[in-house]
Every structure is written in structure tokens, then in C-alpha cells.
Amino acid sequence: MSKQNKVAVNLQQDFTTSEQAQARHNIGAGGAADYTDLSLNTFEVDNIHFVKKSATTFQIKGDSTDFGSTVPLPSIAGDEGKVPVAYYRDGRGYFILEKYKDSRFPDSTSSNAGQTLVVNAQGQAEWVENTAIKWVTSSNTYAQVNDWYTKGYTILRNDAGIINMAYNKSDNIIYFAQLNDSTVTRYHVTISEDSGWYVAVSHSHYLLKGGACAVTNNEAHDVILSLNSFEYTAYSGDELVIDYMSYHAGSFFATLKYTGELFITGTRHNWSLGGSQAPVDSLVNINETVVLTRDTRTNLGDAFDLSAQELSRTDYRIDWDLIIRFRQGPMDGGQYMNWNQPVHVKISRTSGSSPIIIAGA
């Protein structure tokens, strides 16, 4: 039986795709849909199918051609801001609405507060401590400052317009070098775990290397003050060093690179709260000339010595407020140079169970 080219409704016929298209064309009936490919060629399709891939995703097919897929619709307020994220599991692909996350960037939690996202040497993004500036004051503890220092912060302190210029760390102590251009004054502000904050000061013409040394009943030798260092002095390398030595009694000594005289005026203030002993509050005037021999440690006199009582009492404090002048000599003919410009120095023996000697200005 030859192939029948007429459309019948009571039997199955085997028409080719082109014959089906021609038949539709003959009667003016188009296909179910058409599509245009990337080469701009348009084709008709007989059937459009929606194939369910997930609860909210359908694949769209025209005959055997994949037209694409639907994306999930937001169904609750919590979906706002989410985007379709593609998945391929168990042989099928689908979309789910999710918050967008770039896989190149690490997750963050509250532990990353204050940190900065950077790219490391391997080209990967990571969270690191922010090395921004931390401003501190005398109310900050050593533990706070040390923690910020360890994390890489630039730590600065501002006191009455004095801005830190540099700092370093040594033996669990943070040092701050401060400079005030208006008075040409150099500051060294130190914080330690045991002593907290303390300050030493110097002026432009005379370098004062302020410091602190423990007061003990054992042999000790610590430099607490240096004047006329070569950095500022008008002389060529002469330096006055005041140090502290204790051996069952306290004494101050001075060492100079040149023979000369030291003229010291000022006051010594002894005071205590009393405790189990009688209170002390006395002010003594100091007016002494001390002869110094080159490179020889010389006792600065009774005005500076610490008695056994002053060494033993934990509530006892001594403050020296001094004007110090130096003159070199004797020169030829037994003549001395003129007295140099006076330097104002303050030295204190602190109270407490572990007293220290502190030099300042």
C-alpha cells in the first residue's frame, strides 16, 4: 500500500518533520512555537514541555531543544536580596535562592571586628589585624598597650599637645619618644607591667636621659641621669652622669669626662604618711659645689644620701628640685671656664614596697 499523503483522523500516519511543517503551512497553521538560534536561524517546534527539576525550578524544552529554565520566585520576605545559585546534583541541574557569596573571600564573624581583608603572598584573601593608629593615655594599662603592640598597631600618645614620634619594645616595656617643637623638649614616656607609666624629659641644649633604678640594700649601680651629651652640648663630648649606688645606705655619684666643678642649688623634700612611725615633712635647701675629677665617680654629698630609715620605710618619699651648673677646669693658670647655662632637674625616690629612683625635669 502506497503512502497516503492526506491527513487522516482515524489512523496513525508517518509524516516526516518537513512534511508536517508543509502541512501546517498549507492550512495556515504554525507550529506550537519557534525559536531563533545564535546564527539567527528561526525554527518551528511542535511542542513545549516544562520539566520539573526542583520544587521551584522548571526546564523549558521545545521538542528536543533546550530553551532554558525558570528561576525560583521569592516566596517570603527573607528571600529579598537573594540570587539564584546553580546546583547540579544526582544528574539534574536546578536553582535555589541564596544570599550571594563570592568564594574568593573568606567568611567573617565577630572575631574579625577591626580587621582588614588583604591578599596574601599566595594570592588568597584573608583577614588580618588592622595596623591603624591607637591613641593611648595614662589611663591605658600595660596589658592593653602590649596587646595592641603585638597585633601591629601604631601606638601614639598625646599629652598637652605632645605627639609621639617613635617607639620600640624591649624586655616587656614600651618606650615612646615624644617631641614638642614649641619648647624644643624631648620626652621619653615609658610603660611597664610593674611600674605603669613614667616620664623623663630633656631640653634641646642638654640631653637628659631620664630613667629609673630600684632602691635596694644590695650593691647597685644604675645611671639615672645624663647631662651635656654630645648630641646637644656646646662642649666636645663631655658628659655628666649621675648614678645611684646602694650598699646598706644610698648615695648619689657623678662622673665627668673632664675635671671641673658642679654647682648645685635647690631643695630636698622628705615626706611620708607616717604609718606606724612618726610622719615626716621636711624641706631642706641645697647649695653645694662638688669638685669632679675626670672619669672618676664622686659622691655628690650629704644632701643626696639616703639614710637607713629612708631606705627601709615603704611610705617614705624624697623629691629633689635642683638647678645644676657645670664649669670645666682648672685651665692654664688655675682658671676655670665660666659656669654653663643652668639645667633644671627633678629627681625622686618613690614610696611603696619596691621604691625606685626616677629622674625627670
Stockholm file with secondary structure:
# STOCKHOLM 1.0

chainA/1-361         MSKQNKVAVNLQQDFTTSEQAQARHNIGAGGAADYTDLSLNTFEVDNIHFVKKSATTFQIKGDSTDFGSTVPLPSIAGDEGKVPVAYYRDGRGYFILEKYKDSRFPDSTSSNAGQTLVVNAQGQAEWVENTAIKWVTSSNTYAQVNDWYTKGYTILRNDAGIINMAYNKSDNIIYFAQLNDSTVTRYHVTISEDSGWYVAVSHSHYLLKGGACAVTNNEAHDVILSLNSFEYTAYSGDELVIDYMSYHAGSFFATLKYTGELFITGTRHNWSLGGSQAPVDSLVNINETVVLTRDTRTNLGDAFDLSAQELSRTDYRIDWDLIIRFRQGPMDGGQYMNWNQPVHVKISRTSGSSPIIIAGA
#=GR chainA/1-361 SS CCCCCSCCSSSCCCCCHHHHHHHHHHHTCCCSEEEECTTCCEEEESCEEEEEEETTEEEEEETTEEEEECCCCCCSGGGTTCEEEEEEETTEEEEEEECCCCTTSCCCCGGGTTEEEEECTTSCEEEEECCCEEEECTTSCHHHHHHHHHTTCEEEEEETTEEEEEEEEETTEEEEEEEETTTTEEEEEEEETTTEEEEEEEETTBCCCCCEEECCSSCCEEEEEEESCTTTCSSSSCCEEEEEEESSSEEEEEEESSCEEEEEEEEEEEEECCTTSCCEEEEEEEEEEEEECBTCCEECCTTTCBCHHHHHCTTEEEEEEEEEEEEECCCGGGCCCCCCCCEEEEEEECCSSSCEEEEEC
#=GC SS_cons         CCCCCSCCSSSCCCCCHHHHHHHHHHHTCCCSEEEECTTCCEEEESCEEEEEEETTEEEEEETTEEEEECCCCCCSGGGTTCEEEEEEETTEEEEEEECCCCTTSCCCCGGGTTEEEEECTTSCEEEEECCCEEEECTTSCHHHHHHHHHTTCEEEEEETTEEEEEEEEETTEEEEEEEETTTTEEEEEEEETTTEEEEEEEETTBCCCCCEEECCSSCCEEEEEEESCTTTCSSSSCCEEEEEEESSSEEEEEEESSCEEEEEEEEEEEEECCTTSCCEEEEEEEEEEEEECBTCCEECCTTTCBCHHHHHCTTEEEEEEEEEEEEECCCGGGCCCCCCCCEEEEEEECCSSSCEEEEEC
//
